[in-house]
Amino acid sequence: MTPTAAVQLVGISKSFPGVIANSNIDLVVRTGEVHALCGENGAGKSTLMKILYGMQQPDSGHIEVNGAQVRFRSPSDAIKAGIGMVHQHFMLADNLTVAENVLLGAESEYGIGGKARRRIAELAATTGLRVDPNLPLALLGVADRQRVEILKVLYRGARVVILDEPTAVLVPQEVDELFGTVREMRAQGYTFLFISHKLDEVRSIADTITVIRRGRCVGTVDPRQVTSRRLAEMMVGSELPDPGSRETTVTDREALRVEDLTLLAEDGERRVLDSVSLVVHAGEVLGIAGVEGNGQTELVETIMAMRHAVSGRVLLGHPANGAAGTHADPDADGGQVDLTPLGTLRRREAGIGYVPEDRTRHGLLPSQPLWANRVLGHQSRPPIARGALLDVRAARADTERIVTEFDVRTPGVEVPAAALSGGNQQKLVVGRELSGNPVLLIASHPTRGVDVGAQAMIWEVIRGAQRDGLAVLLVSADLDELIGLSDTIKVMLRGRLVADADPATVTPEQLGAAMTGAAL
């Protein structure tokens, strides 16, 4: 046992049916440090921390706290040993006050009277929580709710605090405030285990970083001596592609033409889309940049007939190889299919793949098995459909193909989509939407909320399909993603396309200025 270690995990292994979550993991966390755990979604980080917190039992290995071997049968055992955990999804009651949330289940510590409230006030100063303990929790914002969660574990005597994806729901200013709190508490001798896949943040706050890949510890590094790119490569186990190193694949053949598309707001007066026109060619990635709320979502959903324009046309290029099984006949102009009168399913049948920005709302049925999710939007086409009938056996087989081809990590195709990590859900959606050789892929925030490994894989899939002649309309809030993937970038502001940018020369700062109108 290292003399300065607050916690040591020795040979921890844990398996679930069909999945090895942790395999012989050793981890040493020194007293008074911020020790980050990095890894892709599903790598085993959260399972390891749940074992440390007593929520799960290891199959083998043991835990040591301050040099003594311990066994945690429940979180209450971990709390008694001075270990607390702040979960990504807060466990608070809106109908109670701040103080009541802190006290709930810990009344034996200091009672519920003045002594308890004085202790809460002392700890609130430690965490930077500047609210009245008698204030109803429902009135607090996300950052203060997170401080209440930290307050809860400190009140129960925690000196080692596990933070599970603590910045996932915070805006940048709130992240800075959280990091300030963590640094102040570290100076007071608290120890943190910080779970995240946001590598720049990890390098900013951590004293030590341990990388876990597919249930195994692959290395512990000093954040001052490693780049974010190197950390990402450790997480995925291979060299990441350079987003800027590629040859153009853009052709002259139009895959999508949008002409003067106008959409009104619900009040029937304000123009959400104002005479939007664009063309995407086969083999091209056309990126749409814009501050959220400037019409990007409405543009995508109008092209997909999820919203109904008051004027304008949407035309899809007829595939040169006849790959997409369209039910609409090409019009007289250049072999294009006029999608304007067609609904969403018919537009998909005509050759559009669609990765929505909210996969759980528009892309998946979370409670249904993976093979049923493979069917969504493709139920009228082979290999899923045989005439008017659904071929369940074929759906299962093709889902297994997607799982293998797109590296969707799952025990099988019968598990519900909700059981997958966000990155694996997204890979399933991308794999489904590229099935059937579409003419056009509309990818709306395709890597939002996924880890660096899934991001790299999705980027490579898009590039590979682009090389094969696929046209891509890409909407993303990640400016590096837009610059790295796009052949052309158009900037959207107040429902209009107001500027073009060359990805080869534009910087994120210049693009950001154009998005706010400052550079126009």
N, C-alpha and C positions, 0 to 999 in steps of 0.2 A: 504493500500500500504506500503510495506516494505521501510523504508527511503533510503536504499542503492541500491534499485532495479533499474536497467536500463530499464528492460522490464518485464512486467507481462502479462501473458495470463490467462484469467478468464473464466472458463466454456466453452471452445471452443469445438464445435461439428460440424462435417461436414460429410455428407453422399453423396454417389453416387449411381446410380441404382444398387441395390443388395449388396452394400458394405457400412459399417459404417467405415469411415476412421479415424475419431476422435470422441470420446465420452466424453464430459464434462471434458476436460483436463484443469488442472491448472498448471501453470509453472511460477516460479519466477527466474529471472536471475539477479544476482548482478552486479553492475558496476565493471569493471576491473577483471572479472573472465573468465575462460574458462569453459563453461557449456556444457557437452556432452549429446547428445541424442542417446541412444542405443535402438536397437530393431531389430527383424527380418526384412528381406525384406517384404514390404507390411504391416508393423506394423502401419504406419501412421506418421512416422517421417517427411518425405519430405512434405506431405500434410500440416502438422502443420506449417512448416517453410514457405511454400508458402503462407499460410494465413498471417503469420507475415510480409511477404514481399509484400503483396498486390496482389499476382498473383491469389489468390482465395479468395472468400468471405465465412466467416463462416455462418453456418445455425443459430447458437446461440452463445452467449458469446461475450466477448469484449477484446480489447488490451489496455494496459496502457504503456506509454513511459515516463519515468522520473516523474511518479506520475499523469500524465494527461491522461484521456481516449481519445483514437484516433480511427479513422476509416480510413482504407486504401482501396481506391477503385482501386488502381493500384500501381505498383512498384514505380512510380514517387512520390506518396504520402509517401511511406515508406522511400525513399531516402531523401526526404525533412525533415523527422523526424530523420534522422541520422542512418538509417538501410540499410545495403547493403548485397547482397548475391552473393557468388561465387559458381556457379553451377558445378556439377560433370563434365558435358560436356561443355567445354569452349565455350564462345560466342565471338570469336575474328575473325578478318579478316586478312588472310595471306598476302593479297596484300597491306596492309597498314603498316606503321611504328609503332613502339611501342607508340610513342607520339600520332599519329593519332588514334590509337585504344583507348587510354585513353581519348582523347578529344572528340571523336565521340559522339554527342548527348549532350555534356556538354559545348558547346562553350560559353554559357552565363556566366559560372562561372568566368573564367579569360581570356576570349578571346582565340585567337589562336597564339598569339605572344610571346614575351619574358617573360612576366609575367606568362603565362600559363606554359611555359617550365621550368621556375625556380621552380614553384610549383611542377611540375612533378619530377624534380631532387630532391627536398626536400623529397618527399614521397618515391621516389625510394630508398633513403638511409634508410628510416624507414623499408621498406620491404626487404631490402637486395638485391634489383635488381641492379646488377652491369653491365648494358649494356647501350650503347648509345641509348637515346630515338629516334634517327633518324634511328636506325637499322631496317630493314624490319622484321616484325614478323616471316616470314617464316624461318628465320635463327635461331630462338630460339628453345631450347629444351623444354620438357614438364614442368620441374620445373620452368624455367623462364617464360613460358607462364602463369603458375599459379600465379606467382608473379605479372604479368601484370594485371591479373584479380583482384587481391587484390588491386593493384594500382588504378584500375578504380573505385572501390567503395570508396576508401579513398579520391580520388580526388573529388568525389561528396559529401564529407562531412560525410561519415559514421563513427560513433563511435562504433556501434554494427555491427559485421561482422558475417554472417552466412556462414559456410564452409560445403558444402554438399559432403560427402565422399571425402575429399581432398587428401587422400593418395592412392586412388584406382589405380592411374596410375603412382605412384612414386616408384622408387627403394629405398632400405633402406637408402642409404646416403642422397637422396633427402628428405625423410621423416624427417631425423634428422635436415636437414637444414630448412625445413618448421617449425618444432617444435621450433627451435631456433628463427625464425622470430616471431612466435606467442608469445613466452615468452617475447621477447623484446617489442613487441607492448602492451602486457598485462601490462608490467611495466610502459608504457606510458599512461595507463588508458583506453586502448581499451578493449572492451568486445567481447567475441566470443561465438557463438553457433556452436558446433562441432558435425556434424552428422556422425556416423560411426557404423559399427558392428565389427571392429577389436579391440577386448577387451583389449589386452595388450597395444596397442597404446593409447586407450582411458584412461586407468589407468595411463599412463605415462604423458599425457598432461593436463588432466582435473583437475579442482578444485572441480567440482561437477558433478555427473552423474545422469541423469533421465532415467529410463527405461520405454519404451512404448511397450505394448503387445496388439495386435489386437485392436488398436485404443484407448486404455485406459492407463493412467499413473499408473504404478504398484509400483512405489517407486523412491525416490531420495536418493542417498547414497554418502558417502565420499569415493573416490577411494583408500585412504590409509587404509580403514577399510573393504575392500571387495576384494575377489579374483575374477579372471577372470571366474572361474568355477561357482561361485555364481551368477555373473552377467549373465552368459549364462543361468543358471537355471531360473532366473527372466524373461529373454527374452522368454523362451519357456514354462514356467509355470509348469515345472516338473523337477525332478532330472535327470541329464544327466547320460547316461550309462558309466561305467568304461571301457575304451577300452581294458584294460588288463585282465579283469575278465571273462574268458570263458573257456570251456572245448574243447579239440580238437574234430573235426568232420571229420578229414581226413580219407578217405577209401583207399583201395588198387586199386580201379577201376580207370583206366586212362580215363580222360575226354578229354584231349588235349595232343597230342604229336607233337612237332615240331622237325624235323630232318634236321640238317645241312642247315638251311635256309640262302641263300646268295642273297643279293640285291646290284646292282651296282648303283652308282650315275648317274646323267644325262650325265656326260662325258663318261660313259661306261667303266671307268677304276677303280675309287676308290670304295672300298667296304663299303657301308653304313651299311649293315649287313654282318658279316663275320662268316659263319658256325655256326649259332645260333641253339642250341638244348635245349629243355626244355620239362618237363612233368608237367601237372596240373591234380591232382586227384579229383575225386568227393568229395565234402565236404571240399575242400581246397581253401584257398586264397593264391595265389602265387604273391608276390609283386615284381615289377621291380623298382629299384631305379637307378637314374642317373641324372647327370647334363643335362639340356635341350640341345638337339642337338647331343646326343651320340647314337641315333638310336632307342629310345623308340617309338617315333611316327611311324617310318618306320616299326618297328616290328609289331605293332598293325595293321597298314594299309596293310601290306603284308599278315598277317593272314586273314584279311578280304577281300583279293583279290582286294584292292583298288590300290595296287602296285604289280608288277609282278616280282617274284624272278627268278634269272637265274638258281638256283638249290635248291634242298631241297624238303621236303614234309611236309604237314600239315594234320594230322589225327585227327578225332573227335571220341571220344568213343561213341559207340552205347548205348543209355540209357537203364539201366536195366529194367525200367518199361515201356519202349516203349512210353514215354510221348511225345517226340519231333517227329513231323511228318516229317521225312526225306524223300526226294525224291531220295536219293542215297542209293545204296545197300551196306551193310557192306562188307569190303574186307575179304580175307581169314585169315588175321592175327588178332585174338582176337576180332572179331566183331567190328572193327573200320571202320569208313567211311573215305575214302581217298578224302580229299577236294581239293587236288592239282589242278585237272583240272577244278574245278568249279568256277563260278563267284560269286560276292558278294551276290546276292539275293539267289542263291542256297545254299551258305554257311549259310545264315541266316535261310533258310528253313530246313537245316540239324540240327539246334539246337543251333545256336550262337546268344546271345543277345549282343548288342554293344552300349555302352554309349561313344560317341566320345568326344575328348578333347575340340572341338569347337562346342558347341551345335547349335549355330545359323548358322554355315556353313554346318555341316554334320548331324545335328540331328533334325532340325526343319525347317518348312516353316513359317517364322515369320508372314507373312501377311494372312495366312490361319487359319481357326477356329481350335480349339483344336481337334475336332473329325477327321478332315482331317489329322492332325499330328499323331493321333493314328494309322492311316492306314499305314504310311510310313514304308516300309520294311516288312509289314505284310499283304500286299494286296492279297496274294495268299493263305492265311490260315484262317480257322475258328477262331473266329466268323465273321471276316470281309468279307470273301469270301464265296460265295455259287456257287460252280462250277467255271465258268469263270466270274461270275458277282460279283460286289461289293455291299454288303448289307449296305447301308448308315444308316438305322435304327439300325442295330446291332452295327455299328461303333459308333454311338452316345451313345447307351446304354452302350457299354463297356468303352467308355471314361468317362461316368458318374461314372462307377464303379471305375476306376483309380483315378478320382478326389476325391471320398470318401475314398477309401482305402489308398491312399498315401497323403491325406491331401493337395491336390492342391487347393490353395485359389483362386477362380475365381467366377464371377457371373454366369457362365454357360459355356457349351461346345461349344457355337457358337462364343465366343469372339476369336479374333486372338491371336496366341501365343505371339506376340509382346507386348500384353497388360499385360502379366504376369511379375512378378518380376523374376530375374534370378533364385532364389531358387525354385520358383514354376514351372518354365520351366524345371528345372533339375529333379524335382520330377515327372513331366509328362513323361519325357524321360525314367527315371528309371522304372516307372510303366509300360510303353509300352514294354520295353525290357525284363521285367520279365514275361510278358504275354505269354502264350503258353508253359510254363514249359521248358525253354531252358536247354540244357546240360551244356553249358558254358556261362558265362557272361564276356565279355571283358569290363572293366571299366577304361577308360582313364581319369585321373584327375576328378573323379566323383563329388567332392565337390569344385572344383575351382570356385571362384567368388560367392559362396553362403554363407548365414549367418549361424550362429552357430545352429539355430534351424533346418534348412534344412539339415545341415551337420549331426547332431545327428540322424535325421530321416533316412537319406540315409545309415548311418552306420548300424543302426538297421535293415533296410531292407536287406542289404547285409548279415548280420549275420544270419538273419532268413532264407534267401534262402540257405545259406551255411549249416545250420543245416538240411535243407530238402534235402541235397545232391548236391546242385549246386556247380560247380567248378567256381572259379573266377580268372581271370588274371587281376591284379590291377596295373596300372601305375599311380604314383602320385609324385608330387614335394613336398608334405607335408610329411615330414619324420615321424612326430608323427602319421599321418594317416597310413602310411605304417607299422610302428612298431605295432600300435594298432590293425590293422585288419588282418595282414598277418600271415600265418602259417610258411612260408618260404620267405626269401627275396633274390633276386639275383641282383647283381650290374652290370650295363651296362656301358661300357666305350669304346668309339671309335668303336661302332658297334659289340662289343663282350661281352658275359657274363663272367665277370672276377672274381667274388667272390660271395660266399653265406654268408648270415648272419642269425643268430637265433634271431627272434624278442623278445624272452624272455630275452636275455642277452645284445643285442647290444644297444648302445646309439646313439642318433642323431649325436653326434660329431664323433663317430667311423664310422657311416654310411657315413657321409659327407666326411671323410677322404678317404674312399674306393672309393667314387664316383669321386674324383679328382685324384685318383691313388696314393695318398700319403701314404696309408696304405698297398699297395700291395707289 
